[in-house]
Amino acid sequence: MDIVSLGIGLLSGGGGGLLGGKLTGSSMGKGAQMLTGIVGGTGLAAISQYIPGISGLFADPTAGGSLNVSSILGGVVSGGVGGTLLSFILGKVMGK
């Protein structure tokens, strides 16, 4: 993993976490929302390889990234979607 793909994954996961927290009106702080988003984004990218039908959709966090549009977009999508989903779920479970 290179530093660029790591940075993209962390930023998009944190942004997705903030979005998920905002959508649910979560009482978690901004730091907790960002951390949840980072974990969710990385987790989605890691497990998506094993799910038939979406195996190539999200960026693999262990693969060496390159500076082409598809790898950058894959990193943003996997971090953002995964971060939003996990933060949304935790926000609903934890309540307000």
CNS distance restraints for C-alpha pairs under 8 A (distance, minus, plus):
assign (resid   1 and name CA) (resid   5 and name CA) 6.84 0.50 0.50
assign (resid   1 and name CA) (resid   6 and name CA) 6.87 0.50 0.50
assign (resid   1 and name CA) (resid  61 and name CA) 6.91 0.50 0.50
assign (resid   1 and name CA) (resid  62 and name CA) 5.44 0.50 0.50
assign (resid   1 and name CA) (resid  63 and name CA) 5.71 0.50 0.50
assign (resid   1 and name CA) (resid  64 and name CA) 4.51 0.50 0.50
assign (resid   1 and name CA) (resid  65 and name CA) 6.46 0.50 0.50
assign (resid   2 and name CA) (resid   6 and name CA) 6.32 0.50 0.50
assign (resid   2 and name CA) (resid  64 and name CA) 5.90 0.50 0.50
assign (resid   2 and name CA) (resid  65 and name CA) 6.20 0.50 0.50
assign (resid   3 and name CA) (resid   7 and name CA) 6.03 0.50 0.50
assign (resid   4 and name CA) (resid   8 and name CA) 6.19 0.50 0.50
assign (resid   4 and name CA) (resid  65 and name CA) 7.40 0.50 0.50
assign (resid   5 and name CA) (resid   9 and name CA) 6.05 0.50 0.50
assign (resid   5 and name CA) (resid  61 and name CA) 7.65 0.50 0.50
assign (resid   5 and name CA) (resid  64 and name CA) 7.76 0.50 0.50
assign (resid   5 and name CA) (resid  65 and name CA) 5.56 0.50 0.50
assign (resid   5 and name CA) (resid  66 and name CA) 7.65 0.50 0.50
assign (resid   5 and name CA) (resid  72 and name CA) 7.28 0.50 0.50
assign (resid   5 and name CA) (resid  75 and name CA) 6.85 0.50 0.50
assign (resid   6 and name CA) (resid  10 and name CA) 6.15 0.50 0.50
assign (resid   6 and name CA) (resid  61 and name CA) 7.57 0.50 0.50
assign (resid   7 and name CA) (resid  11 and name CA) 6.06 0.50 0.50
assign (resid   8 and name CA) (resid  12 and name CA) 5.98 0.50 0.50
assign (resid   8 and name CA) (resid  72 and name CA) 7.32 0.50 0.50
assign (resid   8 and name CA) (resid  75 and name CA) 6.23 0.50 0.50
assign (resid   8 and name CA) (resid  76 and name CA) 6.39 0.50 0.50
assign (resid   9 and name CA) (resid  13 and name CA) 5.88 0.50 0.50
assign (resid   9 and name CA) (resid  38 and name CA) 7.51 0.50 0.50
assign (resid   9 and name CA) (resid  41 and name CA) 7.17 0.50 0.50
assign (resid   9 and name CA) (resid  42 and name CA) 7.18 0.50 0.50
assign (resid   9 and name CA) (resid  61 and name CA) 7.85 0.50 0.50
assign (resid   9 and name CA) (resid  75 and name CA) 5.51 0.50 0.50
assign (resid   9 and name CA) (resid  76 and name CA) 6.35 0.50 0.50
assign (resid   9 and name CA) (resid  78 and name CA) 7.63 0.50 0.50
assign (resid   9 and name CA) (resid  79 and name CA) 5.29 0.50 0.50
assign (resid  10 and name CA) (resid  14 and name CA) 6.02 0.50 0.50
assign (resid  10 and name CA) (resid  38 and name CA) 5.67 0.50 0.50
assign (resid  10 and name CA) (resid  79 and name CA) 7.11 0.50 0.50
assign (resid  11 and name CA) (resid  15 and name CA) 6.10 0.50 0.50
assign (resid  11 and name CA) (resid  38 and name CA) 7.83 0.50 0.50
assign (resid  11 and name CA) (resid  79 and name CA) 7.75 0.50 0.50
assign (resid  12 and name CA) (resid  16 and name CA) 5.99 0.50 0.50
assign (resid  12 and name CA) (resid  38 and name CA) 7.73 0.50 0.50
assign (resid  12 and name CA) (resid  41 and name CA) 7.76 0.50 0.50
assign (resid  12 and name CA) (resid  75 and name CA) 7.62 0.50 0.50
assign (resid  12 and name CA) (resid  76 and name CA) 5.29 0.50 0.50
assign (resid  12 and name CA) (resid  77 and name CA) 7.62 0.50 0.50
assign (resid  12 and name CA) (resid  79 and name CA) 4.83 0.50 0.50
assign (resid  12 and name CA) (resid  80 and name CA) 4.93 0.50 0.50
assign (resid  12 and name CA) (resid  83 and name CA) 7.75 0.50 0.50
assign (resid  13 and name CA) (resid  17 and name CA) 6.10 0.50 0.50
assign (resid  13 and name CA) (resid  34 and name CA) 7.08 0.50 0.50
assign (resid  13 and name CA) (resid  37 and name CA) 4.64 0.50 0.50
assign (resid  13 and name CA) (resid  38 and name CA) 4.21 0.50 0.50
assign (resid  13 and name CA) (resid  39 and name CA) 7.41 0.50 0.50
assign (resid  13 and name CA) (resid  40 and name CA) 7.03 0.50 0.50
assign (resid  13 and name CA) (resid  41 and name CA) 4.96 0.50 0.50
assign (resid  13 and name CA) (resid  42 and name CA) 7.47 0.50 0.50
assign (resid  13 and name CA) (resid  76 and name CA) 7.82 0.50 0.50
assign (resid  13 and name CA) (resid  78 and name CA) 7.81 0.50 0.50
assign (resid  13 and name CA) (resid  79 and name CA) 4.05 0.50 0.50
assign (resid  13 and name CA) (resid  80 and name CA) 5.02 0.50 0.50
assign (resid  13 and name CA) (resid  81 and name CA) 7.78 0.50 0.50
assign (resid  13 and name CA) (resid  82 and name CA) 6.95 0.50 0.50
assign (resid  13 and name CA) (resid  83 and name CA) 4.77 0.50 0.50
assign (resid  13 and name CA) (resid  84 and name CA) 7.68 0.50 0.50
assign (resid  14 and name CA) (resid  18 and name CA) 6.33 0.50 0.50
assign (resid  14 and name CA) (resid  33 and name CA) 7.31 0.50 0.50
assign (resid  14 and name CA) (resid  34 and name CA) 4.10 0.50 0.50
assign (resid  14 and name CA) (resid  35 and name CA) 6.48 0.50 0.50
assign (resid  14 and name CA) (resid  36 and name CA) 7.62 0.50 0.50
assign (resid  14 and name CA) (resid  37 and name CA) 4.91 0.50 0.50
assign (resid  14 and name CA) (resid  38 and name CA) 5.23 0.50 0.50
assign (resid  14 and name CA) (resid  79 and name CA) 7.78 0.50 0.50
assign (resid  14 and name CA) (resid  80 and name CA) 7.67 0.50 0.50
assign (resid  14 and name CA) (resid  83 and name CA) 6.72 0.50 0.50
assign (resid  15 and name CA) (resid  19 and name CA) 6.25 0.50 0.50
assign (resid  15 and name CA) (resid  34 and name CA) 6.73 0.50 0.50
assign (resid  15 and name CA) (resid  37 and name CA) 7.14 0.50 0.50
assign (resid  15 and name CA) (resid  80 and name CA) 6.51 0.50 0.50
assign (resid  15 and name CA) (resid  83 and name CA) 7.47 0.50 0.50
assign (resid  16 and name CA) (resid  20 and name CA) 6.10 0.50 0.50
assign (resid  16 and name CA) (resid  34 and name CA) 7.63 0.50 0.50
assign (resid  16 and name CA) (resid  37 and name CA) 5.65 0.50 0.50
assign (resid  16 and name CA) (resid  41 and name CA) 7.94 0.50 0.50
assign (resid  16 and name CA) (resid  79 and name CA) 6.82 0.50 0.50
assign (resid  16 and name CA) (resid  80 and name CA) 4.25 0.50 0.50
assign (resid  16 and name CA) (resid  81 and name CA) 6.42 0.50 0.50
assign (resid  16 and name CA) (resid  82 and name CA) 7.25 0.50 0.50
assign (resid  16 and name CA) (resid  83 and name CA) 4.47 0.50 0.50
assign (resid  16 and name CA) (resid  84 and name CA) 4.32 0.50 0.50
assign (resid  16 and name CA) (resid  85 and name CA) 7.99 0.50 0.50
assign (resid  16 and name CA) (resid  87 and name CA) 7.86 0.50 0.50
assign (resid  17 and name CA) (resid  21 and name CA) 6.11 0.50 0.50
assign (resid  17 and name CA) (resid  33 and name CA) 4.96 0.50 0.50
assign (resid  17 and name CA) (resid  34 and name CA) 4.88 0.50 0.50
assign (resid  17 and name CA) (resid  35 and name CA) 7.30 0.50 0.50
assign (resid  17 and name CA) (resid  36 and name CA) 6.02 0.50 0.50
assign (resid  17 and name CA) (resid  37 and name CA) 3.68 0.50 0.50
assign (resid  17 and name CA) (resid  38 and name CA) 7.07 0.50 0.50
assign (resid  17 and name CA) (resid  80 and name CA) 7.55 0.50 0.50
assign (resid  17 and name CA) (resid  83 and name CA) 4.62 0.50 0.50
assign (resid  17 and name CA) (resid  84 and name CA) 4.96 0.50 0.50
assign (resid  17 and name CA) (resid  85 and name CA) 7.95 0.50 0.50
assign (resid  17 and name CA) (resid  86 and name CA) 7.44 0.50 0.50
assign (resid  17 and name CA) (resid  87 and name CA) 5.25 0.50 0.50
assign (resid  17 and name CA) (resid  88 and name CA) 7.89 0.50 0.50
assign (resid  18 and name CA) (resid  22 and name CA) 6.10 0.50 0.50
assign (resid  18 and name CA) (resid  30 and name CA) 6.71 0.50 0.50
assign (resid  18 and name CA) (resid  33 and name CA) 5.46 0.50 0.50
assign (resid  18 and name CA) (resid  34 and name CA) 5.81 0.50 0.50
assign (resid  18 and name CA) (resid  37 and name CA) 7.23 0.50 0.50
assign (resid  18 and name CA) (resid  84 and name CA) 7.43 0.50 0.50
assign (resid  18 and name CA) (resid  87 and name CA) 7.69 0.50 0.50
assign (resid  19 and name CA) (resid  23 and name CA) 6.17 0.50 0.50
assign (resid  19 and name CA) (resid  84 and name CA) 6.02 0.50 0.50
assign (resid  20 and name CA) (resid  24 and name CA) 6.40 0.50 0.50
assign (resid  20 and name CA) (resid  33 and name CA) 7.83 0.50 0.50
assign (resid  20 and name CA) (resid  83 and name CA) 7.22 0.50 0.50
assign (resid  20 and name CA) (resid  84 and name CA) 4.32 0.50 0.50
assign (resid  20 and name CA) (resid  85 and name CA) 6.59 0.50 0.50
assign (resid  20 and name CA) (resid  86 and name CA) 7.58 0.50 0.50
assign (resid  20 and name CA) (resid  87 and name CA) 4.90 0.50 0.50
assign (resid  20 and name CA) (resid  88 and name CA) 4.53 0.50 0.50
assign (resid  20 and name CA) (resid  91 and name CA) 7.71 0.50 0.50
assign (resid  21 and name CA) (resid  25 and name CA) 5.91 0.50 0.50
assign (resid  21 and name CA) (resid  26 and name CA) 5.08 0.50 0.50
assign (resid  21 and name CA) (resid  28 and name CA) 7.47 0.50 0.50
assign (resid  21 and name CA) (resid  33 and name CA) 6.07 0.50 0.50
assign (resid  21 and name CA) (resid  84 and name CA) 7.71 0.50 0.50
assign (resid  21 and name CA) (resid  87 and name CA) 5.68 0.50 0.50
assign (resid  21 and name CA) (resid  88 and name CA) 6.03 0.50 0.50
assign (resid  21 and name CA) (resid  91 and name CA) 6.23 0.50 0.50
assign (resid  22 and name CA) (resid  26 and name CA) 6.62 0.50 0.50
assign (resid  23 and name CA) (resid  88 and name CA) 7.05 0.50 0.50
assign (resid  24 and name CA) (resid  88 and name CA) 6.06 0.50 0.50
assign (resid  24 and name CA) (resid  91 and name CA) 5.73 0.50 0.50
assign (resid  24 and name CA) (resid  92 and name CA) 6.47 0.50 0.50
assign (resid  25 and name CA) (resid  91 and name CA) 7.31 0.50 0.50
assign (resid  25 and name CA) (resid  96 and name CA) 6.73 0.50 0.50
assign (resid  26 and name CA) (resid  91 and name CA) 4.88 0.50 0.50
assign (resid  26 and name CA) (resid  92 and name CA) 7.53 0.50 0.50
assign (resid  26 and name CA) (resid  94 and name CA) 7.74 0.50 0.50
assign (resid  26 and name CA) (resid  95 and name CA) 6.67 0.50 0.50
assign (resid  26 and name CA) (resid  96 and name CA) 5.50 0.50 0.50
assign (resid  27 and name CA) (resid  91 and name CA) 7.56 0.50 0.50
assign (resid  27 and name CA) (resid  95 and name CA) 7.46 0.50 0.50
assign (resid  27 and name CA) (resid  96 and name CA) 5.26 0.50 0.50
assign (resid  28 and name CA) (resid  32 and name CA) 5.95 0.50 0.50
assign (resid  28 and name CA) (resid  33 and name CA) 6.29 0.50 0.50
assign (resid  28 and name CA) (resid  91 and name CA) 7.60 0.50 0.50
assign (resid  29 and name CA) (resid  33 and name CA) 6.22 0.50 0.50
assign (resid  30 and name CA) (resid  34 and name CA) 6.12 0.50 0.50
assign (resid  31 and name CA) (resid  35 and name CA) 6.11 0.50 0.50
assign (resid  32 and name CA) (resid  36 and name CA) 5.99 0.50 0.50
assign (resid  33 and name CA) (resid  37 and name CA) 6.08 0.50 0.50
assign (resid  33 and name CA) (resid  87 and name CA) 6.32 0.50 0.50
assign (resid  34 and name CA) (resid  38 and name CA) 6.17 0.50 0.50
assign (resid  35 and name CA) (resid  39 and name CA) 6.27 0.50 0.50
assign (resid  36 and name CA) (resid  40 and name CA) 6.02 0.50 0.50
assign (resid  36 and name CA) (resid  83 and name CA) 6.62 0.50 0.50
assign (resid  36 and name CA) (resid  86 and name CA) 6.67 0.50 0.50
assign (resid  36 and name CA) (resid  87 and name CA) 5.88 0.50 0.50
assign (resid  37 and name CA) (resid  41 and name CA) 5.92 0.50 0.50
assign (resid  37 and name CA) (resid  79 and name CA) 7.49 0.50 0.50
assign (resid  37 and name CA) (resid  80 and name CA) 7.66 0.50 0.50
assign (resid  37 and name CA) (resid  82 and name CA) 6.85 0.50 0.50
assign (resid  37 and name CA) (resid  83 and name CA) 3.44 0.50 0.50
assign (resid  37 and name CA) (resid  84 and name CA) 6.25 0.50 0.50
assign (resid  37 and name CA) (resid  86 and name CA) 6.51 0.50 0.50
assign (resid  37 and name CA) (resid  87 and name CA) 5.98 0.50 0.50
assign (resid  38 and name CA) (resid  42 and name CA) 6.14 0.50 0.50
assign (resid  38 and name CA) (resid  79 and name CA) 6.91 0.50 0.50
assign (resid  38 and name CA) (resid  83 and name CA) 5.90 0.50 0.50
assign (resid  39 and name CA) (resid  43 and name CA) 5.90 0.50 0.50
assign (resid  39 and name CA) (resid  83 and name CA) 6.99 0.50 0.50
assign (resid  40 and name CA) (resid  44 and name CA) 6.01 0.50 0.50
assign (resid  40 and name CA) (resid  79 and name CA) 7.34 0.50 0.50
assign (resid  40 and name CA) (resid  82 and name CA) 4.65 0.50 0.50
assign (resid  40 and name CA) (resid  83 and name CA) 4.49 0.50 0.50
assign (resid  40 and name CA) (resid  84 and name CA) 7.60 0.50 0.50
assign (resid  40 and name CA) (resid  85 and name CA) 7.16 0.50 0.50
assign (resid  40 and name CA) (resid  86 and name CA) 5.24 0.50 0.50
assign (resid  40 and name CA) (resid  87 and name CA) 7.59 0.50 0.50
assign (resid  41 and name CA) (resid  45 and name CA) 6.29 0.50 0.50
assign (resid  41 and name CA) (resid  78 and name CA) 5.66 0.50 0.50
assign (resid  41 and name CA) (resid  79 and name CA) 3.81 0.50 0.50
assign (resid  41 and name CA) (resid  80 and name CA) 6.32 0.50 0.50
assign (resid  41 and name CA) (resid  81 and name CA) 6.65 0.50 0.50
assign (resid  41 and name CA) (resid  82 and name CA) 3.90 0.50 0.50
assign (resid  41 and name CA) (resid  83 and name CA) 4.58 0.50 0.50
assign (resid  41 and name CA) (resid  84 and name CA) 8.00 0.50 0.50
assign (resid  42 and name CA) (resid  46 and name CA) 6.15 0.50 0.50
assign (resid  42 and name CA) (resid  61 and name CA) 6.77 0.50 0.50
assign (resid  42 and name CA) (resid  78 and name CA) 7.51 0.50 0.50
assign (resid  42 and name CA) (resid  79 and name CA) 6.39 0.50 0.50
assign (resid  42 and name CA) (resid  82 and name CA) 7.24 0.50 0.50
assign (resid  43 and name CA) (resid  47 and name CA) 6.13 0.50 0.50
assign (resid  43 and name CA) (resid  82 and name CA) 7.18 0.50 0.50
assign (resid  44 and name CA) (resid  48 and name CA) 5.73 0.50 0.50
assign (resid  44 and name CA) (resid  58 and name CA) 7.82 0.50 0.50
assign (resid  44 and name CA) (resid  78 and name CA) 6.60 0.50 0.50
assign (resid  44 and name CA) (resid  79 and name CA) 7.76 0.50 0.50
assign (resid  44 and name CA) (resid  82 and name CA) 5.28 0.50 0.50
assign (resid  45 and name CA) (resid  49 and name CA) 7.27 0.50 0.50
assign (resid  45 and name CA) (resid  58 and name CA) 5.56 0.50 0.50
assign (resid  45 and name CA) (resid  59 and name CA) 5.74 0.50 0.50
assign (resid  45 and name CA) (resid  60 and name CA) 5.50 0.50 0.50
assign (resid  45 and name CA) (resid  61 and name CA) 6.30 0.50 0.50
assign (resid  45 and name CA) (resid  78 and name CA) 5.68 0.50 0.50
assign (resid  45 and name CA) (resid  79 and name CA) 7.47 0.50 0.50
assign (resid  45 and name CA) (resid  82 and name CA) 7.62 0.50 0.50
assign (resid  46 and name CA) (resid  60 and name CA) 6.14 0.50 0.50
assign (resid  46 and name CA) (resid  61 and name CA) 6.49 0.50 0.50
assign (resid  47 and name CA) (resid  51 and name CA) 7.03 0.50 0.50
assign (resid  48 and name CA) (resid  54 and name CA) 6.26 0.50 0.50
assign (resid  48 and name CA) (resid  55 and name CA) 5.31 0.50 0.50
assign (resid  48 and name CA) (resid  56 and name CA) 7.86 0.50 0.50
assign (resid  48 and name CA) (resid  57 and name CA) 7.82 0.50 0.50
assign (resid  48 and name CA) (resid  58 and name CA) 6.72 0.50 0.50
assign (resid  49 and name CA) (resid  54 and name CA) 7.28 0.50 0.50
assign (resid  49 and name CA) (resid  55 and name CA) 4.27 0.50 0.50
assign (resid  49 and name CA) (resid  56 and name CA) 6.86 0.50 0.50
assign (resid  49 and name CA) (resid  60 and name CA) 7.48 0.50 0.50
assign (resid  50 and name CA) (resid  55 and name CA) 6.25 0.50 0.50
assign (resid  51 and name CA) (resid  55 and name CA) 5.75 0.50 0.50
assign (resid  54 and name CA) (resid  58 and name CA) 7.41 0.50 0.50
assign (resid  57 and name CA) (resid  74 and name CA) 7.15 0.50 0.50
assign (resid  58 and name CA) (resid  74 and name CA) 5.35 0.50 0.50
assign (resid  58 and name CA) (resid  75 and name CA) 6.98 0.50 0.50
assign (resid  58 and name CA) (resid  77 and name CA) 6.82 0.50 0.50
assign (resid  58 and name CA) (resid  78 and name CA) 5.06 0.50 0.50
assign (resid  59 and name CA) (resid  71 and name CA) 6.77 0.50 0.50
assign (resid  59 and name CA) (resid  74 and name CA) 4.77 0.50 0.50
assign (resid  59 and name CA) (resid  75 and name CA) 5.16 0.50 0.50
assign (resid  59 and name CA) (resid  77 and name CA) 8.00 0.50 0.50
assign (resid  59 and name CA) (resid  78 and name CA) 6.14 0.50 0.50
assign (resid  60 and name CA) (resid  75 and name CA) 8.00 0.50 0.50
assign (resid  65 and name CA) (resid  71 and name CA) 6.46 0.50 0.50
assign (resid  66 and name CA) (resid  71 and name CA) 6.49 0.50 0.50
assign (resid  66 and name CA) (resid  72 and name CA) 7.83 0.50 0.50
assign (resid  67 and name CA) (resid  71 and name CA) 6.92 0.50 0.50
assign (resid  67 and name CA) (resid  72 and name CA) 6.72 0.50 0.50
assign (resid  68 and name CA) (resid  72 and name CA) 6.37 0.50 0.50
assign (resid  69 and name CA) (resid  73 and name CA) 5.95 0.50 0.50
assign (resid  70 and name CA) (resid  74 and name CA) 5.94 0.50 0.50
assign (resid  71 and name CA) (resid  75 and name CA) 6.16 0.50 0.50
assign (resid  72 and name CA) (resid  76 and name CA) 6.28 0.50 0.50
assign (resid  73 and name CA) (resid  77 and name CA) 6.05 0.50 0.50
assign (resid  74 and name CA) (resid  78 and name CA) 6.01 0.50 0.50
assign (resid  75 and name CA) (resid  79 and name CA) 6.02 0.50 0.50
assign (resid  76 and name CA) (resid  80 and name CA) 5.81 0.50 0.50
assign (resid  77 and name CA) (resid  81 and name CA) 5.77 0.50 0.50
assign (resid  78 and name CA) (resid  82 and name CA) 5.78 0.50 0.50
assign (resid  79 and name CA) (resid  83 and name CA) 5.74 0.50 0.50
assign (resid  80 and name CA) (resid  84 and name CA) 5.97 0.50 0.50
assign (resid  81 and name CA) (resid  85 and name CA) 6.08 0.50 0.50
assign (resid  82 and name CA) (resid  86 and name CA) 6.20 0.50 0.50
assign (resid  83 and name CA) (resid  87 and name CA) 6.06 0.50 0.50
assign (resid  84 and name CA) (resid  88 and name CA) 5.87 0.50 0.50
assign (resid  85 and name CA) (resid  89 and name CA) 6.13 0.50 0.50
assign (resid  86 and name CA) (resid  90 and name CA) 6.11 0.50 0.50
assign (resid  87 and name CA) (resid  91 and name CA) 5.85 0.50 0.50
assign (resid  88 and name CA) (resid  92 and name CA) 6.26 0.50 0.50
assign (resid  89 and name CA) (resid  93 and name CA) 6.20 0.50 0.50
assign (resid  90 and name CA) (resid  94 and name CA) 5.87 0.50 0.50
assign (resid  91 and name CA) (resid  95 and name CA) 5.85 0.50 0.50
assign (resid  91 and name CA) (resid  96 and name CA) 7.54 0.50 0.50
